Structure formats: structure tokens, C-alpha cells
Amino acid sequence: MKKGKILNRAFNSAIAEMGHGDILLVCDAGFPIPRNGVTIVDLAITQDLPGVLTVVDLLIGDFIYERVIVAEENKLHNPVFHQGLKERIDRCDIETVPHTDVIGKWRDSAKVFIRSGGLEPWGNIVFVSGIDAPAYFGKKGVTVPDYYNERVSYKEKQ
């Protein structure tokens, strides 16, 4: 049996197909997911099952990200959810953009969509895939550029 928390085959496969800079979007039940040429992992079972933050917990336990982006409206109008997200995200700051950018620009750039059953206003989270910086820059003779120093020194939560 597989070691790790994610048992869903499609979810595991979606993470494995991500490359540096690719966009993965964890979305709520009502997000307008495009149907052309993207990977869709539909985990929704019923209202709020699984919730968006449950999906995020599973994702970040098995995925290296370098940016996280949410709608400004998430922070302003759904502060409890936003605080829950902030408590989980520790690799980078959470960036905010207008909601129209999340359902426009970022949706159109996404390679993978993980659909939850969440009914969270503005509960859609953009993850930009990163690299295992310590592994890449830990080799003898490799110099770490300043903009990677923080990523190289990142320590996983236990």
C-alpha cells in the first residue's frame, strides 16, 4: 500500500505531473473549471465534503509550491477561512489579487484543478509549483542566488 495520506489515484497523478512554475488550482464546488486540455481531479462528494482546507492540507503535505494566490475578497469577506489558510501556508506569503483574476487569468493558466466540495465564498487557491531547492542547490560547487536563499533554508513541518 502507498505510504502517505493521499490515496486518490488521480490526485497523486496530478501532483506528479506538475513542473516548476505550473499552476494548480484548488477550487470550491462552484468554480467554473474549463474542460479543454486540463487535468481535473473532482473530489467533491457533497456540500463541504471534502472542504477546501482539507484538500489544501493533503496537497501541501505532498507538493512543493513557491507561490500561493487568493482573491482579495477572500481576505476581506471570509476572514476565518483566510486565517485558516494562513495557518497552513508557510513556504511563502499569500498573495491577493482581484477575484476576477482568479476566475480569469489564473484559471486560464492552470494545468490542474482539484475540485473540493467546499462551499467557501472566494475559496479558490492558486498554487504555483516550486522545486525542491535544497536538493537542487545542495550539490558541491553550486552557488545559491539570493532569491533562492529562503527556499533553500526551508524546513518541512514535522
Backbone hydrogen bonds, N-H to C=O, Kabsch-Sander energy under -0.5 kcal/mol:
donor,donor_aa,acceptor,acceptor_aa,energy
7,L,5,K,-0.7
12,N,8,N,-2.3
13,S,9,R,-2.5
14,A,10,A,-2.4
15,I,11,F,-1.9
16,A,12,N,-2.1
17,E,13,S,-1.5
18,M,15,I,-1.4
21,G,129,S,-2.4
22,D,19,G,-2.5
24,L,127,F,-2.8
25,L,112,V,-2.7
26,V,24,L,-0.5
26,V,125,I,-2.6
27,C,25,L,-0.6
27,C,114,I,-2.6
29,A,118,G,-2.8
31,F,28,D,-1.4
33,I,31,F,-1.7
37,G,35,R,-0.7
39,T,111,K,-2.6
40,I,38,V,-0.5
41,V,113,F,-3.2
42,D,40,I,-0.7
43,L,41,V,-0.9
43,L,115,R,-2.6
44,A,115,R,-0.5
45,I,46,T,-0.6
45,I,49,L,-2.8
46,T,49,L,-1.5
48,D,117,G,-3.4
49,L,46,T,-2.4
55,V,51,G,-1.9
56,V,52,V,-2.4
57,D,53,L,-2.5
58,L,54,T,-1.9
59,L,55,V,-2.8
60,I,56,V,-2.9
61,G,57,D,-0.9
62,D,59,L,-2.1
65,Y,63,F,-0.6
66,E,128,V,-3.1
67,R,128,V,-1.1
68,V,93,D,-0.7
69,I,126,V,-2.4
70,V,95,E,-2.6
72,E,97,V,-2.9
74,N,71,A,-1.3
75,K,71,A,-1.1
76,L,72,E,-2.2
77,H,73,E,-3.1
78,N,74,N,-1.5
82,H,78,N,-2.4
83,Q,79,P,-2.6
84,G,80,V,-2.1
85,L,81,F,-2.1
86,K,82,H,-2.6
87,E,83,Q,-2.0
88,R,84,G,-0.6
88,R,85,L,-1.1
89,I,85,L,-2.1
90,D,88,R,-0.6
95,E,68,V,-3.1
95,E,93,D,-0.6
97,V,70,V,-2.0
101,D,98,P,-1.6
102,V,98,P,-1.2
103,I,99,H,-2.3
106,W,101,D,-2.8
107,R,101,D,-0.5
107,R,102,V,-0.9
108,D,104,G,-2.7
109,S,105,K,-0.9
110,A,106,W,-0.9
110,A,107,R,-0.8
111,K,23,I,-2.8
112,V,23,I,-1.6
113,F,39,T,-2.7
114,I,25,L,-2.6
115,R,41,V,-2.6
115,R,113,F,-0.6
116,S,27,C,-2.7
116,S,114,I,-0.5
117,G,50,P,-2.7
118,G,50,P,-0.6
123,G,120,E,-2.0
124,N,122,W,-0.5
125,I,26,V,-3.2
126,V,69,I,-3.0
127,F,24,L,-3.2
127,F,125,I,-0.5
128,V,67,R,-2.4
129,S,22,D,-3.1
129,S,127,F,-0.6
130,G,64,I,-2.6
133,A,131,I,-1.9
135,A,132,D,-0.6
136,Y,132,D,-2.1
137,F,133,A,-3.0
138,G,134,P,-0.9
142,V,139,K,-1.9
148,Y,145,P,-2.4
149,N,145,P,-0.6
149,N,146,D,-1.4
152,V,148,Y,-2.6
153,S,149,N,-1.7
154,Y,151,R,-0.8
